[in-house]
């Protein structure tokens, strides 16, 4: 496999790592989170999370899947490079 593939995976890994860190920090802890930051903390529904929190959960899961795929792809690329003797 070409070297640009590894560089692409490394860039994707760095971007998703930063994005995943920011998304996790936006989640509601004991004090609030994204929904209370924009005034949604008072109007919590009986169903649990607000729409903003549900969308934040979806984005976090999506970014974490991409992050995990980049980790696996980089590991497979490194294993192929070690086996080919390059």
N, C-alpha and C positions, 0 to 999 in steps of 0.2 A: 504494500500500500504506500502511496506517496506521503511525503512528510507534511504536505499542506493539510492532509486529513487530521493529523495529530494537532497541528496548530489551530485548526478550526475547532476541534473538540476542547482544547485548552481555553480558547477564548469563550466558547459557549459555557464551559464550566465556571469560569470567573464571573461572567455576566449573571448566570443563574444563581451562583452562590451569593452574590451581592443582593440580587432581587429576592432570593429566599430569606435572607437575613432581614431585609426591610419588611417583607410580608409577615414574617413571624412577629416582628416587633409591633406591627399594627394590630395584631389580634388582641382581643379583650382579655385582660387578666382580672385580677380582683378589683382593679380601679376603674376599668372602663374599656378603653381600646378605641378602635376606629369609629364605632357607632356613637360613643359618648363624646368623642372629639368634635363631631359635627352636629351635636344636639340630639342624637337619637337615643341617648342613654335613658332619658325620662320616659320615652314612649316605647318601652319594651313590650312585646306582645306575649300572650299566654303560651304561644307555640314555642317560645325559646328565643332563637336568634332573629335579628332583623335581617332585612334583605341585604344590607351592606355586609353584614357578618357572613351570610351564606355565600355571597359572591367572593368575599375575601377567602373563605375556606376553599372554594373551587379554584381560585387563582393559585393559592398556596399548593394545593395538590397537583395542579398542572405543572407548575414550575418545579416542584420536587420530583415529578416523574421525568421531566426533561433533564434535570440535574443527575438523577440516578442513571438515566440512559447514557449521558455523557461520561459518567464514571465507568460504566460497563464497557462502553465503546473504546475509551482510552486504555483500559486494562486489556481488552482483546487486541488492540493495535500493538501495544507493547509486547504482548505474548507472541504475536506473529512476527514482530521484528526480532525478538530473541531467538525464535526457532529458525528464522531464515539466515541468521548469522550476520546481520547487518549492524 
